[in-house]
Amino acid sequence: MERWILTVITFWPLVVLAGVLCIPGRLERFIKWFSIVGSLPPLALSVWLWMDYSGQAGMRYVMKAPWISAIGVDYHVGADGLSVPMFFLTALLTTLSLIYSLNITVRVKEYFALFLLLQTGMFGVFASLDYFLFYVFWEISLVPMYFLIGIWGGPRREYAAIKFFLYTLVGSVCMLLAILALYFATGAETFDMLRIAEQQPFAGRGVVQSLVFWALFLGFAIKVPVWPFHTWLPDAHVEAPTAGSVILAGVLLKMGCYGFLRILLPTLPEVSAQYSLWIGVLALISIVYGAFVAMAQMDFKKLIAYSSVNHMGYVMLGIAAASSLTAADLTDRATALNGAMLQMFSHGVITGALFLLVGVIYERAHTRDLREFGGLGAVMSRYSVALWASCFASLGLPGMSGFVAEFFVFRGAFPAYLLLTCLATIGLVVTAAYLLWTIQRVLLGPTNERWAKLPDMDAREVVSVLPLMILMVLFGVYPKPILDILNGFARQLAALFGAG
Amino acid sequence: MLELTPLIPALPLAGSALIACFGGRLPGQGSYPAIATLAAGWLIALGILGQTLAHGAHPPHWERSIVWAPTGDTVLRMGLALDGLGLAMLLVVTTVSLLVHIYSVGYMHGDPRYPRFFSFLQLFSASMLMLVLADNLLLLYISWELVGLSSYLLIGFWFQKPEAMRAAKKAFIVTRLGDIGLFLGLLTLFNAVGSVAFQDIFAAVDAQLATTTVSFALPLIGKVVWPLAAVAAILIFFGAMGKSAQFPLHVWLPDAMEGPTPVSALIHAATMVAAGVYLVARMYPVFHYTDHGSLALTFVAGVGAVTALMAATIGLVMNDIKRVLAYSTVSQLGYMMMGLGVGGYTAGMFHLFTHAFFKAGLFLGSGSVIHGTGTQDIREMGGLARRMPQTYWTFVLATAALAGIFPFAGFWSKDEILLDAWLNMRWVFYVGLAGGVLTAFYMGRLVIKTFLGEPRQPDIHAHESPAVMTTPLWILGFLSITAGLINTPWNPVFHHYVSFAQAEAPPFSLAIAAAGTAAAILGLAGALAVYRWELVSASTLRRMFRPLYVLFSNKWYVDEILYALLVKPLFSVCRAAFAFDRWIVDGLVNLVGWTGLVLSRIQGWLDRWVVDGLVNAVGYAVRGAGWLLTRLQTGLAQTNVLLAFAGLVALVWLLVYR
């Protein structure tokens, strides 16, 4: 069971996909419900994985089998504290997105089929321990998203889809080159991530090491996205269908952070430490600049998209602090990493909820212009509670999971990069400002007559948002269950960068 | 009894959730369970007080904690603790909150969102009680933000009013600005000590925080070298400045009066705004890192003094009954800070204690006035004493307490602050005295214009409020008389519970007490002279002190200055950043894309005309050659022979001459 669980989780959506393909396209309701029910087993298994892994450390559920033995490619999967929460997040957000997508009417069969393919790609990225496998899944996750944006997107969908695809493709090509460099430098004819990380083929080789570092950096930074590689994000988000935005922000961005933590830091610790200040500076810019630009938005969805740039900056700040050259001790580094990973999780939950809520209002009002709303709090009471809670979670209100994450990042980064940390607090104030202003523009004030008859959230929408709201409060009030998972990985990685 | 402490915040928290979910279906639309939770908390607090009083008035010591978050090699713990200071705060919060809950049953009667109001009020009470019970700085910070959230929700309770929603947002953002300081202070201490627990932090003060120095550059002052404790304390104090509305972060509090009046009484007068004072008291070991000349405490005293004086001057000229009281609150919070800053730990906290009761009384009284008249403008009132006698008398009692008339509550606490100031920081004493005159004057003005004289607006038909509102008024009126008696020079019970490092209370000084009382009487006499006896008319005064009047009625232009310095640049920066993002960053991306496109066009052209052109050229050449060759293939014998002969000639030529 243990060896097979990741394989089952990863490929189960393909089984469901095969089922969906066999159903005649006119049975739309059946296709929808078949996919939703089909997405439940991976969710259940990922919960089991969480329970089972809790309190442990190190790689588990490993399965390894030769695949293309001529060049040393293996089918090699495994999970640890970094990936277990990501499995859960992926499974949960997919199920909720599928539930939300019950209102899709155009080309239903293709839509659900692509979503299931996307899920396999995402699971695969988090499961792979072999570079070749990793790359394959990385690219697999790209294609369905391209079609989801390009077919079911908004008016500028083609521009956005192509921009998204090409931009990330540039990143993946850089990553592929770096992977090949690692493969040849190791010389052991293996694509095994863990073995290559152990051998550290580039230790002590200045220029080559830096080149490989920046190539990998570019591949992951575009995905995160780190300033200044972020401009595909607002376009992709604005044009993507609601559920696509949820997955994009909730999971696909996390693949970039995951790359930093799974590949870049463990494999190239020396040069990561050397350049960590640069990453910290980019993180700071992402945080402050993302917040400023978000404040200038009039489009609700674009505002949330830019807030993602701001929030992912905290993840990067944590990563930079964990790998810093300074004399931070193990606990500081581990705390920064815990904060970064917690932020990955909680950003997925919170921003997922926010995108769903933007979708709810857009489908009713057919506009996202913040200047046109107002007073909805008196019209849609369930919606207003949900939006209120999600915005406060997003601005880092204590008692919500975002706060714990940001606090840990700041705590971890404080000894390493005092100035950066202090400047990053500007982001906290501006974030509060733009989110409260958003609440004001949407929910408060006199009711606009145009919206006086908008219906409140229906069961489909409530079911897709409610679990996320529970999670943001749960881990905000009591983060121990998730830290029990994360801390083992954080300590292991922190130890690589020395204990002061 | 002590073991029941966790219930004190837990019950209202549960109540809040319960009312939020089932509001309308609960007894009294949720108000009865809400009152019950606080009554229970109040009884528990009283029980603890009774137990400790029975055992020689020793403050309680109780704590419990759980593992909250493991990180790295350490474990963060969260817990509650109760000591004398916490007990004093518990009594204040549960008492005022209970009374405000009861009062709200009448005041909010008929509001369509009545259950939600009680749900928010419960959330506030729970967070505030957690704040005073927190055993570590992180939990304090968490509760601190949660009271900020409840304050935001309650200021904006009537969210369809544009002023209310703006005031709510302003309150949250201005206090958050201060909270950044608290957050950084928390990080500084956590980083230096390795723990957030108060015990660990205080244990590290002497050995570490007071001796480690940091040097940094300050604007206007230049390079300074300060002990770490001073840096941390001042950072933490920024948080207190936001929450307790100290200059220049006081601007949110007067606007917060847009909220329902019970909220103003509970949150924006008695409890939450006092949280900053509590924070300084709680962190006092860090502020008081040295016995002589703590930088941090001087800073606290300075900010408190400026705030006390400035707010009092604005209170002189406001015409909205709640705004006068709001500026009075700001001023009194400045007094408390002054007390703490001059080393009067007990004095500052004692003033917090007494102020909570009489200021809550004043606000609930003003709520009763607004409820009865439907206006907040004192220029439209007058003569209400006959129409609303109960409100009038309780208001007068609370006013006497605030002005510091012997033997009302405010006299005792203000006197202690003045005494400590006289002993430790003489200039603060004079500020305190001047503030005393102003306080008595504006309160006298308020009472006279509201309740005395003839009604100025004939179409206002004022009526007395129902018993559910006047009963809390009488209780608070009673406390305005008696709350000061728990810390008289001959029976300093409060001092036994709340004192820093078991310090003795300074000896009572008749001269100081006389000076304070004289200041109060002077202010009241002035108010009577102007507004009651009209010896000098108010308009003459306004003309005489025109520049000052303009300054005060424009609230010292602090709002305008902050707007010009912070808000406006923020919006410009945001717009500039967005333009940069769109035209430069994304412009570059599009440029790269466009370049790719152009290159591929050029390549396409080359492909078509050069690469493919070459291929075609070869083809054309072959075809041309073929055509030429076909010219040769004429099929005529003489041409063939001629060509054969030419070939032979060439061959011979090659063979012979080469």
Boltz contact constraints between the chains, C-beta under 6 A:
constraints:
  - contact:
      token1: [A, 228]
      token2: [B, 585]
      max_distance: 6.0
  - contact:
      token1: [A, 231]
      token2: [B, 585]
      max_distance: 6.0
  - contact:
      token1: [A, 231]
      token2: [B, 586]
      max_distance: 6.0
  - contact:
      token1: [A, 231]
      token2: [B, 589]
      max_distance: 6.0
  - contact:
      token1: [A, 289]
      token2: [B, 577]
      max_distance: 6.0
  - contact:
      token1: [A, 292]
      token2: [B, 573]
      max_distance: 6.0
  - contact:
      token1: [A, 292]
      token2: [B, 574]
      max_distance: 6.0
  - contact:
      token1: [A, 292]
      token2: [B, 577]
      max_distance: 6.0
  - contact:
      token1: [A, 293]
      token2: [B, 577]
      max_distance: 6.0
  - contact:
      token1: [A, 293]
      token2: [B, 578]
      max_distance: 6.0
  - contact:
      token1: [A, 293]
      token2: [B, 581]
      max_distance: 6.0
  - contact:
      token1: [A, 295]
      token2: [B, 574]
      max_distance: 6.0
  - contact:
      token1: [A, 296]
      token2: [B, 574]
      max_distance: 6.0
  - contact:
      token1: [A, 296]
      token2: [B, 575]
      max_distance: 6.0
  - contact:
      token1: [A, 296]
      token2: [B, 578]
      max_distance: 6.0
  - contact:
      token1: [A, 330]
      token2: [B, 72]
      max_distance: 6.0
  - contact:
      token1: [A, 331]
      token2: [B, 72]
      max_distance: 6.0
  - contact:
      token1: [A, 331]
      token2: [B, 73]
      max_distance: 6.0
  - contact:
      token1: [A, 331]
      token2: [B, 74]
      max_distance: 6.0
  - contact:
      token1: [A, 334]
      token2: [B, 72]
      max_distance: 6.0
  - contact:
      token1: [A, 335]
      token2: [B, 71]
      max_distance: 6.0
  - contact:
      token1: [A, 335]
      token2: [B, 72]
      max_distance: 6.0
  - contact:
      token1: [A, 338]
      token2: [B, 71]
      max_distance: 6.0
  - contact:
      token1: [A, 377]
      token2: [B, 159]
      max_distance: 6.0
  - contact:
      token1: [A, 397]
      token2: [B, 145]
      max_distance: 6.0
  - contact:
      token1: [A, 398]
      token2: [B, 142]
      max_distance: 6.0
  - contact:
      token1: [A, 398]
      token2: [B, 145]
      max_distance: 6.0
  - contact:
      token1: [A, 399]
      token2: [B, 146]
      max_distance: 6.0
  - contact:
      token1: [A, 410]
      token2: [B, 187]
      max_distance: 6.0
  - contact:
      token1: [A, 414]
      token2: [B, 187]
      max_distance: 6.0
  - contact:
      token1: [A, 414]
      token2: [B, 191]
      max_distance: 6.0
  - contact:
      token1: [A, 415]
      token2: [B, 191]
      max_distance: 6.0
  - contact:
      token1: [A, 425]
      token2: [B, 180]
      max_distance: 6.0
  - contact:
      token1: [A, 429]
      token2: [B, 176]
      max_distance: 6.0
  - contact:
      token1: [A, 429]
      token2: [B, 177]
      max_distance: 6.0
  - contact:
      token1: [A, 432]
      token2: [B, 173]
      max_distance: 6.0
  - contact:
      token1: [A, 432]
      token2: [B, 176]
      max_distance: 6.0
  - contact:
      token1: [A, 433]
      token2: [B, 173]
      max_distance: 6.0
  - contact:
      token1: [A, 436]
      token2: [B, 169]
      max_distance: 6.0
  - contact:
      token1: [A, 436]
      token2: [B, 172]
      max_distance: 6.0
  - contact:
      token1: [A, 440]
      token2: [B, 165]
      max_distance: 6.0
  - contact:
      token1: [A, 440]
      token2: [B, 169]
      max_distance: 6.0
  - contact:
      token1: [A, 444]
      token2: [B, 159]
      max_distance: 6.0
  - contact:
      token1: [A, 444]
      token2: [B, 165]
      max_distance: 6.0
  - contact:
      token1: [A, 445]
      token2: [B, 162]
      max_distance: 6.0
  - contact:
      token1: [A, 445]
      token2: [B, 165]
      max_distance: 6.0
  - contact:
      token1: [A, 446]
      token2: [B, 160]
      max_distance: 6.0
  - contact:
      token1: [A, 479]
      token2: [B, 69]
      max_distance: 6.0
  - contact:
      token1: [A, 480]
      token2: [B, 69]
      max_distance: 6.0
  - contact:
      token1: [A, 483]
      token2: [B, 69]
      max_distance: 6.0
  - contact:
      token1: [A, 483]
      token2: [B, 70]
      max_distance: 6.0
  - contact:
      token1: [A, 487]
      token2: [B, 70]
      max_distance: 6.0
